[in-house]
Amino acid sequence: MADNDQDLAMPRDAKILKSLLKSMGVEDHEPCVINKFLELWYRYVVDVLTDAQDYSEHAGKSTIDCDDVKLAVQSKVNSSFSQPPPRE
């Protein structure tokens, strides 16, 4: 019963994240895991949108469009994540 009450008081984003973890097979985790993932998630979104705003301003546009966000995400992926070395 206490777990159900805790789920009712949980913010929507935390419920979504908990559901995602459960769908990936993570049944048991420390409560702080949700908070850390949300912090990372929010920071990533803010970084991407800030970059998209910079790209939009550089292009002389008054608003951010889908292309600006795609460019910001691609830029973030290219600089943040590296490919693993080949198996050979």
PyMOL Python script that loads the backbone (N, CA, C, O; Angstrom):
from pymol import cmd

cmd.read_pdbstr("""\
ATOM      1  N   MET A   1       0.816  -1.195   0.000  1.00  0.00           N
ATOM      2  CA  MET A   1       0.000   0.000   0.000  1.00  0.00           C
ATOM      3  C   MET A   1       0.861   1.262   0.000  1.00  0.00           C
ATOM      4  O   MET A   1       0.539   2.239  -0.677  1.00  0.00           O
ATOM      5  N   ALA A   2       1.951   1.237   0.758  1.00  0.00           N
ATOM      6  CA  ALA A   2       2.812   2.410   0.836  1.00  0.00           C
ATOM      7  C   ALA A   2       3.452   2.703  -0.517  1.00  0.00           C
ATOM      8  O   ALA A   2       3.633   3.867  -0.875  1.00  0.00           O
ATOM      9  N   ASP A   3       3.797   1.656  -1.276  1.00  0.00           N
ATOM     10  CA  ASP A   3       4.397   1.845  -2.592  1.00  0.00           C
ATOM     11  C   ASP A   3       3.401   2.502  -3.546  1.00  0.00           C
ATOM     12  O   ASP A   3       3.782   3.328  -4.376  1.00  0.00           O
ATOM     13  N   ASN A   4       2.122   2.131  -3.425  1.00  0.00           N
ATOM     14  CA  ASN A   4       1.074   2.723  -4.256  1.00  0.00           C
ATOM     15  C   ASN A   4       0.879   4.200  -3.910  1.00  0.00           C
ATOM     16  O   ASN A   4       0.706   5.025  -4.807  1.00  0.00           O
ATOM     17  N   ASP A   5       0.903   4.540  -2.617  1.00  0.00           N
ATOM     18  CA  ASP A   5       0.791   5.941  -2.194  1.00  0.00           C
ATOM     19  C   ASP A   5       1.985   6.747  -2.692  1.00  0.00           C
ATOM     20  O   ASP A   5       1.848   7.908  -3.078  1.00  0.00           O
ATOM     21  N   GLN A   6       3.148   6.119  -2.678  1.00  0.00           N
ATOM     22  CA  GLN A   6       4.357   6.784  -3.140  1.00  0.00           C
ATOM     23  C   GLN A   6       4.260   7.062  -4.643  1.00  0.00           C
ATOM     24  O   GLN A   6       4.690   8.119  -5.103  1.00  0.00           O
ATOM     25  N   ASP A   7       3.704   6.129  -5.403  1.00  0.00           N
ATOM     26  CA  ASP A   7       3.536   6.318  -6.840  1.00  0.00           C
ATOM     27  C   ASP A   7       2.555   7.444  -7.140  1.00  0.00           C
ATOM     28  O   ASP A   7       2.740   8.173  -8.114  1.00  0.00           O
ATOM     29  N   LEU A   8       1.515   7.600  -6.323  1.00  0.00           N
ATOM     30  CA  LEU A   8       0.548   8.669  -6.539  1.00  0.00           C
ATOM     31  C   LEU A   8       1.164  10.043  -6.320  1.00  0.00           C
ATOM     32  O   LEU A   8       0.800  11.001  -7.003  1.00  0.00           O
ATOM     33  N   ALA A   9       2.091  10.149  -5.377  1.00  0.00           N
ATOM     34  CA  ALA A   9       2.715  11.432  -5.068  1.00  0.00           C
ATOM     35  C   ALA A   9       3.887  11.744  -5.999  1.00  0.00           C
ATOM     36  O   ALA A   9       4.422  12.853  -5.976  1.00  0.00           O
ATOM     37  N   MET A  10       4.281  10.776  -6.810  1.00  0.00           N
ATOM     38  CA  MET A  10       5.446  10.939  -7.692  1.00  0.00           C
ATOM     39  C   MET A  10       5.097  11.831  -8.890  1.00  0.00           C
ATOM     40  O   MET A  10       4.011  11.697  -9.454  1.00  0.00           O
ATOM     41  N   PRO A  11       6.001  12.740  -9.287  1.00  0.00           N
ATOM     42  CA  PRO A  11       5.761  13.560 -10.480  1.00  0.00           C
ATOM     43  C   PRO A  11       5.630  12.698 -11.735  1.00  0.00           C
ATOM     44  O   PRO A  11       6.118  11.568 -11.778  1.00  0.00           O
ATOM     45  N   ARG A  12       4.969  13.243 -12.749  1.00  0.00           N
ATOM     46  CA  ARG A  12       4.694  12.503 -13.978  1.00  0.00           C
ATOM     47  C   ARG A  12       5.980  12.017 -14.641  1.00  0.00           C
ATOM     48  O   ARG A  12       6.049  10.867 -15.074  1.00  0.00           O
ATOM     49  N   ASP A  13       6.991  12.868 -14.729  1.00  0.00           N
ATOM     50  CA  ASP A  13       8.250  12.470 -15.363  1.00  0.00           C
ATOM     51  C   ASP A  13       8.912  11.322 -14.611  1.00  0.00           C
ATOM     52  O   ASP A  13       9.494  10.430 -15.228  1.00  0.00           O
ATOM     53  N   ALA A  14       8.831  11.338 -13.307  1.00  0.00           N
ATOM     54  CA  ALA A  14       9.401  10.259 -12.505  1.00  0.00           C
ATOM     55  C   ALA A  14       8.639   8.955 -12.744  1.00  0.00           C
ATOM     56  O   ALA A  14       9.244   7.884 -12.799  1.00  0.00           O
ATOM     57  N   LYS A  15       7.316   9.042 -12.885  1.00  0.00           N
ATOM     58  CA  LYS A  15       6.522   7.843 -13.182  1.00  0.00           C
ATOM     59  C   LYS A  15       6.899   7.266 -14.544  1.00  0.00           C
ATOM     60  O   LYS A  15       7.000   6.049 -14.700  1.00  0.00           O
ATOM     61  N   ILE A  16       7.107   8.140 -15.527  1.00  0.00           N
ATOM     62  CA  ILE A  16       7.498   7.692 -16.863  1.00  0.00           C
ATOM     63  C   ILE A  16       8.855   7.009 -16.805  1.00  0.00           C
ATOM     64  O   ILE A  16       9.048   5.948 -17.398  1.00  0.00           O
ATOM     65  N   LEU A  17       9.789   7.612 -16.095  1.00  0.00           N
ATOM     66  CA  LEU A  17      11.125   7.041 -15.976  1.00  0.00           C
ATOM     67  C   LEU A  17      11.082   5.697 -15.257  1.00  0.00           C
ATOM     68  O   LEU A  17      11.771   4.757 -15.654  1.00  0.00           O
ATOM     69  N   LYS A  18      10.287   5.604 -14.218  1.00  0.00           N
ATOM     70  CA  LYS A  18      10.150   4.342 -13.487  1.00  0.00           C
ATOM     71  C   LYS A  18       9.567   3.268 -14.405  1.00  0.00           C
ATOM     72  O   LYS A  18       9.995   2.115 -14.365  1.00  0.00           O
ATOM     73  N   SER A  19       8.600   3.645 -15.222  1.00  0.00           N
ATOM     74  CA  SER A  19       8.010   2.722 -16.178  1.00  0.00           C
ATOM     75  C   SER A  19       9.024   2.271 -17.224  1.00  0.00           C
ATOM     76  O   SER A  19       9.064   1.097 -17.592  1.00  0.00           O
ATOM     77  N   LEU A  20       9.847   3.211 -17.703  1.00  0.00           N
ATOM     78  CA  LEU A  20      10.899   2.857 -18.666  1.00  0.00           C
ATOM     79  C   LEU A  20      11.891   1.867 -18.057  1.00  0.00           C
ATOM     80  O   LEU A  20      12.264   0.885 -18.699  1.00  0.00           O
ATOM     81  N   LEU A  21      12.312   2.124 -16.832  1.00  0.00           N
ATOM     82  CA  LEU A  21      13.240   1.210 -16.168  1.00  0.00           C
ATOM     83  C   LEU A  21      12.616  -0.172 -16.019  1.00  0.00           C
ATOM     84  O   LEU A  21      13.279  -1.188 -16.233  1.00  0.00           O
ATOM     85  N   LYS A  22      11.353  -0.204 -15.656  1.00  0.00           N
ATOM     86  CA  LYS A  22      10.658  -1.487 -15.477  1.00  0.00           C
ATOM     87  C   LYS A  22      10.558  -2.236 -16.800  1.00  0.00           C
ATOM     88  O   LYS A  22      10.716  -3.456 -16.838  1.00  0.00           O
ATOM     89  N   SER A  23      10.295  -1.502 -17.893  1.00  0.00           N
ATOM     90  CA  SER A  23      10.190  -2.148 -19.205  1.00  0.00           C
ATOM     91  C   SER A  23      11.531  -2.703 -19.677  1.00  0.00           C
ATOM     92  O   SER A  23      11.579  -3.596 -20.524  1.00  0.00           O
ATOM     93  N   MET A  24      12.619  -2.169 -19.123  1.00  0.00           N
ATOM     94  CA  MET A  24      13.953  -2.646 -19.473  1.00  0.00           C
ATOM     95  C   MET A  24      14.426  -3.753 -18.523  1.00  0.00           C
ATOM     96  O   MET A  24      15.564  -4.214 -18.617  1.00  0.00           O
ATOM     97  N   GLY A  25      13.548  -4.173 -17.613  1.00  0.00           N
ATOM     98  CA  GLY A  25      13.871  -5.273 -16.717  1.00  0.00           C
ATOM     99  C   GLY A  25      14.447  -4.867 -15.381  1.00  0.00           C
ATOM    100  O   GLY A  25      14.859  -5.728 -14.604  1.00  0.00           O
ATOM    101  N   VAL A  26      14.489  -3.565 -15.088  1.00  0.00           N
ATOM    102  CA  VAL A  26      15.012  -3.098 -13.806  1.00  0.00           C
ATOM    103  C   VAL A  26      13.849  -3.040 -12.824  1.00  0.00           C
ATOM    104  O   VAL A  26      13.030  -2.123 -12.871  1.00  0.00           O
ATOM    105  N   GLU A  27      13.784  -4.014 -11.946  1.00  0.00           N
ATOM    106  CA  GLU A  27      12.688  -4.101 -10.992  1.00  0.00           C
ATOM    107  C   GLU A  27      13.015  -3.435  -9.658  1.00  0.00           C
ATOM    108  O   GLU A  27      12.139  -2.865  -9.008  1.00  0.00           O
ATOM    109  N   ASP A  28      14.293  -3.514  -9.255  1.00  0.00           N
ATOM    110  CA  ASP A  28      14.675  -2.999  -7.943  1.00  0.00           C
ATOM    111  C   ASP A  28      15.848  -2.026  -8.109  1.00  0.00           C
ATOM    112  O   ASP A  28      16.838  -2.337  -8.771  1.00  0.00           O
ATOM    113  N   HIS A  29      15.719  -0.856  -7.503  1.00  0.00           N
ATOM    114  CA  HIS A  29      16.768   0.154  -7.568  1.00  0.00           C
ATOM    115  C   HIS A  29      16.626   1.083  -6.374  1.00  0.00           C
ATOM    116  O   HIS A  29      15.580   1.135  -5.726  1.00  0.00           O
ATOM    117  N   GLU A  30      17.697   1.814  -6.095  1.00  0.00           N
ATOM    118  CA  GLU A  30      17.665   2.807  -5.020  1.00  0.00           C
ATOM    119  C   GLU A  30      16.736   3.947  -5.436  1.00  0.00           C
ATOM    120  O   GLU A  30      16.654   4.258  -6.624  1.00  0.00           O
ATOM    121  N   PRO A  31      16.039   4.575  -4.498  1.00  0.00           N
ATOM    122  CA  PRO A  31      15.152   5.692  -4.838  1.00  0.00           C
ATOM    123  C   PRO A  31      15.871   6.862  -5.508  1.00  0.00           C
ATOM    124  O   PRO A  31      15.272   7.571  -6.317  1.00  0.00           O
ATOM    125  N   CYS A  32      17.137   7.068  -5.185  1.00  0.00           N
ATOM    126  CA  CYS A  32      17.865   8.198  -5.768  1.00  0.00           C
ATOM    127  C   CYS A  32      18.163   8.003  -7.255  1.00  0.00           C
ATOM    128  O   CYS A  32      18.513   8.964  -7.939  1.00  0.00           O
ATOM    129  N   VAL A  33      18.031   6.780  -7.768  1.00  0.00           N
ATOM    130  CA  VAL A  33      18.305   6.512  -9.178  1.00  0.00           C
ATOM    131  C   VAL A  33      17.360   7.320 -10.060  1.00  0.00           C
ATOM    132  O   VAL A  33      17.783   7.892 -11.064  1.00  0.00           O
ATOM    133  N   ILE A  34      16.095   7.368  -9.693  1.00  0.00           N
ATOM    134  CA  ILE A  34      15.110   8.140 -10.461  1.00  0.00           C
ATOM    135  C   ILE A  34      15.513   9.617 -10.481  1.00  0.00           C
ATOM    136  O   ILE A  34      15.485  10.253 -11.534  1.00  0.00           O
ATOM    137  N   ASN A  35      15.881  10.154  -9.338  1.00  0.00           N
ATOM    138  CA  ASN A  35      16.274  11.564  -9.266  1.00  0.00           C
ATOM    139  C   ASN A  35      17.508  11.853 -10.115  1.00  0.00           C
ATOM    140  O   ASN A  35      17.566  12.875 -10.798  1.00  0.00           O
ATOM    141  N   LYS A  36      18.488  10.964 -10.075  1.00  0.00           N
ATOM    142  CA  LYS A  36      19.713  11.175 -10.853  1.00  0.00           C
ATOM    143  C   LYS A  36      19.426  11.118 -12.358  1.00  0.00           C
ATOM    144  O   LYS A  36      19.953  11.922 -13.127  1.00  0.00           O
ATOM    145  N   PHE A  37      18.584  10.158 -12.771  1.00  0.00           N
ATOM    146  CA  PHE A  37      18.218  10.086 -14.182  1.00  0.00           C
ATOM    147  C   PHE A  37      17.446  11.330 -14.618  1.00  0.00           C
ATOM    148  O   PHE A  37      17.678  11.852 -15.708  1.00  0.00           O
ATOM    149  N   LEU A  38      16.537  11.803 -13.780  1.00  0.00           N
ATOM    150  CA  LEU A  38      15.783  13.008 -14.119  1.00  0.00           C
ATOM    151  C   LEU A  38      16.695  14.218 -14.229  1.00  0.00           C
ATOM    152  O   LEU A  38      16.525  15.050 -15.120  1.00  0.00           O
ATOM    153  N   GLU A  39      17.653  14.315 -13.332  1.00  0.00           N
ATOM    154  CA  GLU A  39      18.609  15.425 -13.381  1.00  0.00           C
ATOM    155  C   GLU A  39      19.398  15.384 -14.696  1.00  0.00           C
ATOM    156  O   GLU A  39      19.571  16.410 -15.355  1.00  0.00           O
ATOM    157  N   LEU A  40      19.866  14.204 -15.066  1.00  0.00           N
ATOM    158  CA  LEU A  40      20.599  14.040 -16.317  1.00  0.00           C
ATOM    159  C   LEU A  40      19.713  14.369 -17.520  1.00  0.00           C
ATOM    160  O   LEU A  40      20.143  15.041 -18.458  1.00  0.00           O
ATOM    161  N   TRP A  41      18.480  13.889 -17.477  1.00  0.00           N
ATOM    162  CA  TRP A  41      17.508  14.107 -18.539  1.00  0.00           C
ATOM    163  C   TRP A  41      17.250  15.604 -18.724  1.00  0.00           C
ATOM    164  O   TRP A  41      17.318  16.110 -19.845  1.00  0.00           O
ATOM    165  N   TYR A  42      16.958  16.305 -17.645  1.00  0.00           N
ATOM    166  CA  TYR A  42      16.673  17.742 -17.718  1.00  0.00           C
ATOM    167  C   TYR A  42      17.897  18.530 -18.211  1.00  0.00           C
ATOM    168  O   TYR A  42      17.766  19.444 -19.025  1.00  0.00           O
ATOM    169  N   ARG A  43      19.075  18.170 -17.715  1.00  0.00           N
ATOM    170  CA  ARG A  43      20.293  18.867 -18.127  1.00  0.00           C
ATOM    171  C   ARG A  43      20.536  18.674 -19.620  1.00  0.00           C
ATOM    172  O   ARG A  43      20.921  19.614 -20.314  1.00  0.00           O
ATOM    173  N   TYR A  44      20.310  17.452 -20.119  1.00  0.00           N
ATOM    174  CA  TYR A  44      20.491  17.173 -21.539  1.00  0.00           C
ATOM    175  C   TYR A  44      19.518  17.999 -22.384  1.00  0.00           C
ATOM    176  O   TYR A  44      19.910  18.579 -23.396  1.00  0.00           O
ATOM    177  N   VAL A  45      18.260  18.049 -21.968  1.00  0.00           N
ATOM    178  CA  VAL A  45      17.251  18.808 -22.720  1.00  0.00           C
ATOM    179  C   VAL A  45      17.598  20.297 -22.724  1.00  0.00           C
ATOM    180  O   VAL A  45      17.496  20.952 -23.762  1.00  0.00           O
ATOM    181  N   VAL A  46      17.998  20.826 -21.594  1.00  0.00           N
ATOM    182  CA  VAL A  46      18.371  22.243 -21.532  1.00  0.00           C
ATOM    183  C   VAL A  46      19.572  22.520 -22.437  1.00  0.00           C
ATOM    184  O   VAL A  46      19.591  23.524 -23.148  1.00  0.00           O
ATOM    185  N   ASP A  47      20.562  21.648 -22.416  1.00  0.00           N
ATOM    186  CA  ASP A  47      21.740  21.825 -23.271  1.00  0.00           C
ATOM    187  C   ASP A  47      21.355  21.799 -24.753  1.00  0.00           C
ATOM    188  O   ASP A  47      21.815  22.633 -25.533  1.00  0.00           O
ATOM    189  N   VAL A  48      20.517  20.846 -25.133  1.00  0.00           N
ATOM    190  CA  VAL A  48      20.108  20.736 -26.537  1.00  0.00           C
ATOM    191  C   VAL A  48      19.315  21.963 -26.953  1.00  0.00           C
ATOM    192  O   VAL A  48      19.555  22.516 -28.027  1.00  0.00           O
ATOM    193  N   LEU A  49      18.381  22.396 -26.130  1.00  0.00           N
ATOM    194  CA  LEU A  49      17.568  23.558 -26.499  1.00  0.00           C
ATOM    195  C   LEU A  49      18.378  24.851 -26.510  1.00  0.00           C
ATOM    196  O   LEU A  49      18.113  25.740 -27.319  1.00  0.00           O
ATOM    197  N   THR A  50      19.356  24.962 -25.625  1.00  0.00           N
ATOM    198  CA  THR A  50      20.238  26.137 -25.638  1.00  0.00           C
ATOM    199  C   THR A  50      21.053  26.164 -26.925  1.00  0.00           C
ATOM    200  O   THR A  50      21.196  27.211 -27.556  1.00  0.00           O
ATOM    201  N   ASP A  51      21.589  25.000 -27.314  1.00  0.00           N
ATOM    202  CA  ASP A  51      22.330  24.933 -28.578  1.00  0.00           C
ATOM    203  C   ASP A  51      21.416  25.232 -29.760  1.00  0.00           C
ATOM    204  O   ASP A  51      21.813  25.941 -30.684  1.00  0.00           O
ATOM    205  N   ALA A  52      20.201  24.701 -29.738  1.00  0.00           N
ATOM    206  CA  ALA A  52      19.252  24.960 -30.826  1.00  0.00           C
ATOM    207  C   ALA A  52      18.931  26.447 -30.921  1.00  0.00           C
ATOM    208  O   ALA A  52      18.789  26.983 -32.020  1.00  0.00           O
ATOM    209  N   GLN A  53      18.817  27.104 -29.794  1.00  0.00           N
ATOM    210  CA  GLN A  53      18.560  28.540 -29.794  1.00  0.00           C
ATOM    211  C   GLN A  53      19.744  29.299 -30.396  1.00  0.00           C
ATOM    212  O   GLN A  53      19.557  30.250 -31.154  1.00  0.00           O
ATOM    213  N   ASP A  54      20.956  28.875 -30.056  1.00  0.00           N
ATOM    214  CA  ASP A  54      22.152  29.503 -30.627  1.00  0.00           C
ATOM    215  C   ASP A  54      22.185  29.317 -32.141  1.00  0.00           C
ATOM    216  O   ASP A  54      22.484  30.258 -32.876  1.00  0.00           O
ATOM    217  N   TYR A  55      21.879  28.105 -32.612  1.00  0.00           N
ATOM    218  CA  TYR A  55      21.864  27.845 -34.057  1.00  0.00           C
ATOM    219  C   TYR A  55      20.803  28.689 -34.752  1.00  0.00           C
ATOM    220  O   TYR A  55      21.028  29.214 -35.842  1.00  0.00           O
ATOM    221  N   SER A  56      19.655  28.812 -34.116  1.00  0.00           N
ATOM    222  CA  SER A  56      18.569  29.601 -34.683  1.00  0.00           C
ATOM    223  C   SER A  56      18.961  31.071 -34.787  1.00  0.00           C
ATOM    224  O   SER A  56      18.720  31.712 -35.810  1.00  0.00           O
ATOM    225  N   GLU A  57      19.562  31.600 -33.733  1.00  0.00           N
ATOM    226  CA  GLU A  57      20.006  32.998 -33.749  1.00  0.00           C
ATOM    227  C   GLU A  57      21.097  33.219 -34.796  1.00  0.00           C
ATOM    228  O   GLU A  57      21.113  34.244 -35.477  1.00  0.00           O
ATOM    229  N   HIS A  58      21.999  32.261 -34.919  1.00  0.00           N
ATOM    230  CA  HIS A  58      23.068  32.379 -35.915  1.00  0.00           C
ATOM    231  C   HIS A  58      22.503  32.412 -37.336  1.00  0.00           C
ATOM    232  O   HIS A  58      23.043  33.087 -38.212  1.00  0.00           O
ATOM    233  N   ALA A  59      21.411  31.676 -37.555  1.00  0.00           N
ATOM    234  CA  ALA A  59      20.777  31.642 -38.874  1.00  0.00           C
ATOM    235  C   ALA A  59      19.862  32.845 -39.104  1.00  0.00           C
ATOM    236  O   ALA A  59      19.291  32.993 -40.185  1.00  0.00           O
ATOM    237  N   GLY A  60      19.723  33.703 -38.094  1.00  0.00           N
ATOM    238  CA  GLY A  60      18.901  34.902 -38.239  1.00  0.00           C
ATOM    239  C   GLY A  60      17.413  34.652 -38.099  1.00  0.00           C
ATOM    240  O   GLY A  60      16.600  35.453 -38.560  1.00  0.00           O
ATOM    241  N   LYS A  61      17.048  33.539 -37.461  1.00  0.00           N
ATOM    242  CA  LYS A  61      15.636  33.220 -37.252  1.00  0.00           C
ATOM    243  C   LYS A  61      15.203  33.710 -35.870  1.00  0.00           C
ATOM    244  O   LYS A  61      16.006  33.796 -34.941  1.00  0.00           O
ATOM    245  N   SER A  62      13.922  34.026 -35.761  1.00  0.00           N
ATOM    246  CA  SER A  62      13.418  34.532 -34.480  1.00  0.00           C
ATOM    247  C   SER A  62      12.947  33.403 -33.557  1.00  0.00           C
ATOM    248  O   SER A  62      12.831  33.601 -32.348  1.00  0.00           O
ATOM    249  N   THR A  63      12.680  32.241 -34.113  1.00  0.00           N
ATOM    250  CA  THR A  63      12.235  31.108 -33.292  1.00  0.00           C
ATOM    251  C   THR A  63      13.029  29.857 -33.646  1.00  0.00           C
ATOM    252  O   THR A  63      13.610  29.750 -34.725  1.00  0.00           O
ATOM    253  N   ILE A  64      13.037  28.925 -32.716  1.00  0.00           N
ATOM    254  CA  ILE A  64      13.697  27.640 -32.921  1.00  0.00           C
ATOM    255  C   ILE A  64      12.767  26.756 -33.746  1.00  0.00           C
ATOM    256  O   ILE A  64      11.570  26.684 -33.470  1.00  0.00           O
ATOM    257  N   ASP A  65      13.314  26.087 -34.755  1.00  0.00           N
ATOM    258  CA  ASP A  65      12.496  25.135 -35.504  1.00  0.00           C
ATOM    259  C   ASP A  65      13.079  23.727 -35.371  1.00  0.00           C
ATOM    260  O   ASP A  65      14.098  23.519 -34.712  1.00  0.00           O
ATOM    261  N   CYS A  66      12.429  22.797 -35.991  1.00  0.00           N
ATOM    262  CA  CYS A  66      12.803  21.381 -35.882  1.00  0.00           C
ATOM    263  C   CYS A  66      14.237  21.141 -36.366  1.00  0.00           C
ATOM    264  O   CYS A  66      14.966  20.342 -35.778  1.00  0.00           O
ATOM    265  N   ASP A  67      14.636  21.828 -37.429  1.00  0.00           N
ATOM    266  CA  ASP A  67      15.991  21.654 -37.951  1.00  0.00           C
ATOM    267  C   ASP A  67      17.052  22.093 -36.945  1.00  0.00           C
ATOM    268  O   ASP A  67      18.116  21.481 -36.857  1.00  0.00           O
ATOM    269  N   ASP A  68      16.766  23.147 -36.190  1.00  0.00           N
ATOM    270  CA  ASP A  68      17.708  23.611 -35.163  1.00  0.00           C
ATOM    271  C   ASP A  68      17.869  22.559 -34.070  1.00  0.00           C
ATOM    272  O   ASP A  68      18.978  22.304 -33.600  1.00  0.00           O
ATOM    273  N   VAL A  69      16.763  21.958 -33.673  1.00  0.00           N
ATOM    274  CA  VAL A  69      16.813  20.928 -32.623  1.00  0.00           C
ATOM    275  C   VAL A  69      17.540  19.691 -33.142  1.00  0.00           C
ATOM    276  O   VAL A  69      18.346  19.101 -32.423  1.00  0.00           O
ATOM    277  N   LYS A  70      17.263  19.292 -34.386  1.00  0.00           N
ATOM    278  CA  LYS A  70      17.953  18.131 -34.963  1.00  0.00           C
ATOM    279  C   LYS A  70      19.454  18.368 -35.029  1.00  0.00           C
ATOM    280  O   LYS A  70      20.242  17.479 -34.706  1.00  0.00           O
ATOM    281  N   LEU A  71      19.847  19.556 -35.445  1.00  0.00           N
ATOM    282  CA  LEU A  71      21.266  19.895 -35.523  1.00  0.00           C
ATOM    283  C   LEU A  71      21.909  19.875 -34.138  1.00  0.00           C
ATOM    284  O   LEU A  71      23.032  19.397 -33.976  1.00  0.00           O
ATOM    285  N   ALA A  72      21.198  20.394 -33.146  1.00  0.00           N
ATOM    286  CA  ALA A  72      21.729  20.406 -31.776  1.00  0.00           C
ATOM    287  C   ALA A  72      21.878  18.994 -31.231  1.00  0.00           C
ATOM    288  O   ALA A  72      22.877  18.684 -30.582  1.00  0.00           O
ATOM    289  N   VAL A  73      20.898  18.138 -31.486  1.00  0.00           N
ATOM    290  CA  VAL A  73      20.980  16.749 -31.016  1.00  0.00           C
ATOM    291  C   VAL A  73      22.135  16.041 -31.709  1.00  0.00           C
ATOM    292  O   VAL A  73      22.916  15.346 -31.059  1.00  0.00           O
ATOM    293  N   GLN A  74      22.249  16.214 -33.031  1.00  0.00           N
ATOM    294  CA  GLN A  74      23.328  15.568 -33.772  1.00  0.00           C
ATOM    295  C   GLN A  74      24.685  16.045 -33.282  1.00  0.00           C
ATOM    296  O   GLN A  74      25.617  15.251 -33.157  1.00  0.00           O
ATOM    297  N   SER A  75      24.801  17.327 -33.007  1.00  0.00           N
ATOM    298  CA  SER A  75      26.048  17.877 -32.487  1.00  0.00           C
ATOM    299  C   SER A  75      26.378  17.273 -31.128  1.00  0.00           C
ATOM    300  O   SER A  75      27.531  16.941 -30.851  1.00  0.00           O
ATOM    301  N   LYS A  76      25.358  17.134 -30.285  1.00  0.00           N
ATOM    302  CA  LYS A  76      25.552  16.563 -28.954  1.00  0.00           C
ATOM    303  C   LYS A  76      25.969  15.094 -29.062  1.00  0.00           C
ATOM    304  O   LYS A  76      26.852  14.646 -28.329  1.00  0.00           O
ATOM    305  N   VAL A  77      25.345  14.349 -29.964  1.00  0.00           N
ATOM    306  CA  VAL A  77      25.678  12.937 -30.145  1.00  0.00           C
ATOM    307  C   VAL A  77      27.108  12.793 -30.656  1.00  0.00           C
ATOM    308  O   VAL A  77      27.854  11.930 -30.193  1.00  0.00           O
ATOM    309  N   ASN A  78      27.485  13.636 -31.606  1.00  0.00           N
ATOM    310  CA  ASN A  78      28.833  13.544 -32.173  1.00  0.00           C
ATOM    311  C   ASN A  78      29.920  13.871 -31.155  1.00  0.00           C
ATOM    312  O   ASN A  78      31.011  13.303 -31.206  1.00  0.00           O
ATOM    313  N   SER A  79      29.627  14.782 -30.232  1.00  0.00           N
ATOM    314  CA  SER A  79      30.664  15.184 -29.280  1.00  0.00           C
ATOM    315  C   SER A  79      30.599  14.423 -27.957  1.00  0.00           C
ATOM    316  O   SER A  79      31.598  14.349 -27.242  1.00  0.00           O
ATOM    317  N   SER A  80      29.453  13.865 -27.626  1.00  0.00           N
ATOM    318  CA  SER A  80      29.295  13.225 -26.317  1.00  0.00           C
ATOM    319  C   SER A  80      29.513  11.724 -26.326  1.00  0.00           C
ATOM    320  O   SER A  80      29.976  11.155 -25.338  1.00  0.00           O
ATOM    321  N   PHE A  81      29.188  11.090 -27.419  1.00  0.00           N
ATOM    322  CA  PHE A  81      29.232   9.634 -27.470  1.00  0.00           C
ATOM    323  C   PHE A  81      30.266   9.193 -28.494  1.00  0.00           C
ATOM    324  O   PHE A  81      30.357   9.759 -29.583  1.00  0.00           O
ATOM    325  N   SER A  82      31.026   8.199 -28.143  1.00  0.00           N
ATOM    326  CA  SER A  82      32.014   7.679 -29.074  1.00  0.00           C
ATOM    327  C   SER A  82      31.659   6.228 -29.420  1.00  0.00           C
ATOM    328  O   SER A  82      31.024   5.519 -28.639  1.00  0.00           O
ATOM    329  N   GLN A  83      32.080   5.823 -30.589  1.00  0.00           N
ATOM    330  CA  GLN A  83      31.828   4.467 -31.038  1.00  0.00           C
ATOM    331  C   GLN A  83      32.816   3.515 -30.360  1.00  0.00           C
ATOM    332  O   GLN A  83      33.980   3.867 -30.169  1.00  0.00           O
ATOM    333  N   PRO A  84      32.369   2.337 -30.001  1.00  0.00           N
ATOM    334  CA  PRO A  84      33.304   1.378 -29.426  1.00  0.00           C
ATOM    335  C   PRO A  84      34.288   0.896 -30.492  1.00  0.00           C
ATOM    336  O   PRO A  84      33.978   0.934 -31.682  1.00  0.00           O
ATOM    337  N   PRO A  85      35.453   0.450 -30.079  1.00  0.00           N
ATOM    338  CA  PRO A  85      36.419  -0.042 -31.070  1.00  0.00           C
ATOM    339  C   PRO A  85      35.898  -1.311 -31.748  1.00  0.00           C
ATOM    340  O   PRO A  85      35.096  -2.037 -31.160  1.00  0.00           O
ATOM    341  N   PRO A  86      36.339  -1.583 -32.964  1.00  0.00           N
ATOM    342  CA  PRO A  86      35.875  -2.787 -33.648  1.00  0.00           C
ATOM    343  C   PRO A  86      36.350  -4.041 -32.926  1.00  0.00           C
ATOM    344  O   PRO A  86      37.363  -4.020 -32.226  1.00  0.00           O
ATOM    345  N   ARG A  87      35.619  -5.120 -33.101  1.00  0.00           N
ATOM    346  CA  ARG A  87      35.949  -6.377 -32.416  1.00  0.00           C
ATOM    347  C   ARG A  87      37.278  -6.957 -32.857  1.00  0.00           C
ATOM    348  O   ARG A  87      37.962  -7.610 -32.069  1.00  0.00           O
ATOM    349  N   GLU A  88      37.652  -6.727 -34.104  1.00  0.00           N
ATOM    350  CA  GLU A  88      38.923  -7.291 -34.567  1.00  0.00           C
ATOM    351  C   GLU A  88      40.008  -6.649 -33.774  1.00  0.00           C
ATOM    352  O   GLU A  88      41.183  -6.956 -33.974  1.00  0.00           O
TER     353      GLU A  88
END
""", "prot")
cmd.dss("prot")
cmd.show_as("cartoon", "prot")
cmd.util.cbc("prot")
cmd.orient("prot")
